C-alpha cells in the first residue's frame, strides 16, 4: 500500500487493525513500515476469575449467575 492508497483506504486499514492484523506500508514495491495492531492483554489470572472454583459452590449455577449479573430490575 502506497502513501496515497493509505490515505484513501484508511477505513480498510482500521478494519484490519481491529482484526489484529498488521498492515505493511509499501512505496514502489519496497517495504517502508508496518502498522501493528494494539493488542490488549488481560492481567487477570485464572484464580481471579469469578467462576474459579464454581463446582464447589453451594448455590446452583443459575443462582450464582443471578448474583453476579444482578436481577433484571436490580437497577430500577
DRENTIGU-594719 format. One record per residue: residue number from 1; residue in one letter; y negated, x, z of N, C-alpha, C, CB in turn. Coordinates in steps of 0.001 Angstrom, whole numbers, plus 524288, in hexadecimal, padded with zeros to 5 digits. Last residue first. Glycine has a CB too. Example, Ala and Ser with C-alpha at 12.3 -4.5 7.8 and 13.67 -1.06 7.14 Angstrom:
// residues 2
num/residu/nY/nX/nZ/caY/caX/caZ/cY/cX/cZ/cbY/cbX/cbZ
2/S/808CA/83232/81BA8/80424/83566/81BE4/7FFE2/83264/81EBE/80256/83704/8165D
1/A/8163A/83386/81E78/81194/8300C/81E78/80CE4/83390/81E78/81179/82C2C/82356
// end
This chain:
// residues 76
num/residu/nY/nX/nZ/caY/caX/caZ/cY/cX/cZ/cbY/cbX/cbZ
76/X/8025B/77D70/89797/7FECC/778F6/897A4/7FC8F/777FD/89CF5/80187/77425/895C7
75/X/809C4/78520/897BA/8044A/786BC/89726/80075/7822D/89766/80395/78995/8920B
74/X/81343/77FA2/89869/811C1/78340/89C8B/80BEF/78491/89C50/814FA/7883A/89C2B
73/X/81894/77933/89205/8136A/7776C/893B0/81142/77AE8/89804/813A8/771B9/8958C
72/X/821A2/77EE5/89084/81EA9/77D2C/88BF3/81922/77BB6/88D7E/8215C/77888/8894C
71/X/82253/7898C/899D8/82398/7846C/897D3/8202E/78304/8933A/82311/78060/89C09
70/X/82575/796E2/8973E/8222B/792E5/899AF/8238F/78DAF/89736/81C2F/79426/89907
69/X/82BA6/79F0A/8941B/827FB/79CB9/8906A/823F3/7994B/8931D/82AE6/79990/88C61
68/X/83185/7A172/89D21/82EA3/7A58A/89A5A/82A65/7A345/896D6/83261/7A8D9/8971D
67/X/835B7/797BF/89FD9/8327E/79A89/8A3A6/82F38/79EC5/8A0F6/835F3/79CFA/8A7F1
66/X/83B7F/7957D/896F2/83727/79211/89863/8338E/794AF/89C4B/8392F/78CF3/89A9F
65/X/842E9/79D9C/897C2/83F52/79D73/8934F/83AA0/799FA/89483/84227/79B7A/88E62
64/X/8481F/79A74/8A0E6/8455A/79F79/8A0CC/8416A/79FAB/89C52/84943/7A402/8A04B
63/X/84C77/79113/89D85/848C7/7910D/8A1E5/84596/7961B/8A1FA/84BB5/79058/8A71F
62/X/8530F/794D0/89580/84ED9/79122/89457/84AC0/79114/898A7/8510D/78BA8/8938F
61/X/85A09/79B14/89B31/856A6/79D87/8974F/8520F/799ED/89603/859C5/79EDC/8924E
60/X/85A2A/79780/8A8DE/85C26/79752/8A388/8583F/799F2/89FD6/85D33/7919A/8A1D4
59/X/85965/7A06E/8B3D8/857DA/79BCB/8B0E9/85A34/79BF5/8AB77/851DC/79B5B/8B099
58/X/85CAA/7AA16/8B717/85F15/7A581/8B983/85DCB/7A086/8B69A/85D5E/7A502/8BF23
57/X/85FC9/7B4AE/8AEA6/85BFD/7B0F8/8B0C5/85ED8/7AC34/8B2FA/85801/7AF4A/8AC7F
56/X/865F1/7BB7B/8A990/866BE/7BB28/8AF37/862E5/7B763/8B1C5/86639/7C090/8B1AF
55/X/862B2/7BB9F/89F84/867B8/7B91D/8A082/868EA/7B8B5/8A657/86C0D/7BC1A/89DC6
54/X/85943/7C125/89F82/85928/7BB71/89F3F/85E6A/7B901/8A0AD/85792/7B9B3/899CF
53/X/856C3/7CB95/89F50/859CA/7C99B/8A3B8/85A31/7C3B5/8A3D5/85773/7CB76/8A8B6
52/X/84B4B/7C98D/89868/84EEA/7CD83/89A63/851A8/7CB5E/89F3F/84BFC/7D2BB/89BAA
51/X/843B8/7C2E6/894E0/84915/7C108/894B7/84D0F/7C513/89698/84A67/7BF62/88F45
50/X/83A0D/7C847/89555/83B03/7C3D6/898CF/840B4/7C1F2/898EB/83792/7BF65/89739
49/X/83B39/7D63B/895A1/83B40/7D16B/89292/83CA2/7CCD1/89618/83F26/7D1D1/88DF5
48/X/83CAC/7DF31/89B27/837E0/7DC3E/89C39/837A5/7D714/89939/83321/7DF8C/89ADB
47/X/845A0/7E3AD/8972B/845DC/7E18E/89C7A/8410B/7DE51/89DD4/84675/7E5F7/8A067
46/X/84213/7E796/88DB8/84591/7E318/88DB3/845AB/7E092/89318/84B1E/7E4B9/88C04
45/X/83454/7EA9B/88E76/839D9/7EC03/88E86/83D1B/7E706/88E9C/83B28/7EF8D/8934F
44/X/8290B/7EAE9/886B4/82C3E/7E807/88A5F/831E9/7E9C7/88A03/82BCC/7E22B/88960
43/X/82292/7EE94/87F6F/823E8/7F243/88397/82778/7EFBF/887A6/81EF3/7F44F/88637
42/X/823BC/7EC91/871EF/8234E/7EA62/87722/82520/7EE72/87B15/82685/7E547/8779F
41/X/81BD4/7F161/867DB/820B3/7F1AF/86AB2/81FD6/7EF63/8701D/822B7/7F768/86B03
40/X/81697/7EEA2/85BBF/81606/7EE2C/8615E/81B66/7EE46/863DE/8130E/7E925/862DA
39/X/812C9/7F5E1/85140/8175C/7F36B/853A5/8169A/7F35D/85989/81C81/7F657/85221
38/X/80AFA/7F53D/846E6/80AAB/7F602/84C8B/80F2F/7F305/84EFD/80542/7F425/84ECE
37/X/80EA3/7FB81/83B27/80E44/7F6B3/83E35/80E24/7F814/843FD/812E4/7F2F6/83CFA
36/X/80733/804E7/8346C/80BBB/803AE/837A5/80AAE/7FEBF/83AC3/80D13/80844/83B51
35/X/803EA/808F9/82858/8023A/80562/82C6C/80718/803C6/82F6F/7FF45/8007D/82A18
34/X/802CD/81588/82358/8065F/8115F/824DB/803BC/80E1A/82912/80BB3/8139F/826D0
33/X/7FE06/81CBE/8180F/7FE43/81B3A/81D88/80222/816D7/81E65/7F8EB/8199C/81F73
32/X/7FF88/82043/80E13/7FAC9/821F4/810C9/7FAE0/8209F/8168D/7F60C/81F84/80E4A
31/X/80866/823DA/80484/807DE/82177/809A9/80321/823BC/80C77/80CDD/8224C/80CEE
30/X/8055A/821DB/7F75F/80622/8258B/7FBA9/80506/822D2/800D4/80297/82A6C/7FB04
29/X/802CA/81AC1/7EF96/80846/81C0F/7F05A/8095D/81FDD/7F4C1/80A60/81E38/7EB82
28/X/7F81F/81945/7F0B7/7FA2F/81BD4/7EC08/7FFB0/81DE0/7ECDC/7F6A2/82046/7EA66
27/X/7FA54/817D1/7FD80/7F605/8184A/7F9CF/7F7EF/81BAA/7F54B/7F100/81AB1/7FC75
26/X/7FFD7/80F95/80738/8006D/8133D/802EB/7FB71/81356/7FFAF/80528/811C8/7FF80
25/X/803DF/80CE6/8138B/7FF35/80CCC/81045/7FFDA/81119/80C31/7FA0D/80D92/8139A
24/X/80E1F/80526/8189F/80C68/80A2C/8167F/8079E/80963/8130C/810DB/80CD1/8135D
23/X/81050/7FE61/823FF/80E17/7FDE8/81EC7/80C25/8033E/81D0E/8099A/7F9CF/81EA5
22/X/81B2C/7FA04/82B95/81727/7FDF2/82A98/81561/7FD73/824F0/81936/80393/82BC0
21/X/81D58/7EDB6/83199/81E66/7F151/82D4F/819EC/7F53B/82CF7/81F19/7EE56/8280A
20/X/81CA9/7E554/8387E/81DCB/7EA93/83A88/81F82/7EE5E/83647/821FE/7EA44/83EB2
19/X/81896/7DC8C/8346B/81E4A/7DCF4/83430/82027/7E249/83622/82037/7DC07/82E95
18/X/80E2B/7DEF0/83510/8103A/7DB00/838A4/81628/7DB0A/838C7/80E4A/7D59D/8371B
17/X/80D97/7E59F/82C8C/80D05/7E7D1/831C5/80EEF/7E3FF/835E8/80756/7E94A/832CE
16/X/80E8B/7DE36/8249B/8128F/7E24A/82523/8124C/7E4C2/82A91/811DE/7E68C/820DD
15/X/8054B/7D8B8/82642/80A48/7D600/826E4/80EB9/7D9E7/82793/80B5D/7D26F/8222C
14/X/7FE0E/7E081/823C6/7FE3E/7DE75/82915/8034E/7DB82/82A22/7F997/7DAE9/82A12
13/X/80044/7E192/8190A/800F3/7E607/81C95/80163/7E41B/82233/7FC5A/7E9F1/81C0B
12/X/7FD69/7D7E1/81543/802E2/7D97E/814E7/80408/7DE0B/81893/8043D/7DB01/80F47
11/X/7F29C/7D88A/81749/7F5B3/7D465/819A9/7FB84/7D5C6/81995/7F4C1/7CF33/816D1
10/X/7EF4C/7E0B4/810DE/7EF65/7E17A/81687/7F2A5/7DD4C/81947/7E9D8/7E179/818B2
9/X/7EE0C/7E223/80647/7F315/7E030/8082B/7F3A6/7E0C4/80E12/7F783/7E309/80575
8/X/7E473/7E68E/80426/7E593/7E162/8020F/7EA9D/7DF00/8042D/7E5DD/7E1A8/7FC3C
7/X/7E51D/7F034/80963/7E0CC/7EC9D/80A65/7E21B/7E710/808B2/7DBE6/7EE79/8079C
6/X/7EDE0/7F4A4/804E3/7EDC5/7F3A5/80A7F/7E98D/7EFA6/80BCD/7ECD6/7F8C0/80D8B
5/X/7EAAA/7F619/7FAB4/7EEB8/7F241/7FBCE/7EEC8/7F0D4/80196/7F412/7F453/7FA22
4/X/7E3A3/7FE38/7FCA1/7E1B4/7F94B/7FA77/7E59F/7F4F8/7FB6E/7E097/7F9D2/7F498
3/X/7EA9E/805F5/80055/7E679/803FA/803B2/7E458/7FEBE/801B1/7E20C/807FE/80414
2/X/7F7D5/802C2/7FC6D/7F312/805D3/7FC10/7EED6/80342/7FF6A/7F143/80659/7F649
1/X/80487/80350/80000/80000/80000/80000/7FB32/80384/80000/80007/7FC37/804BF
// end
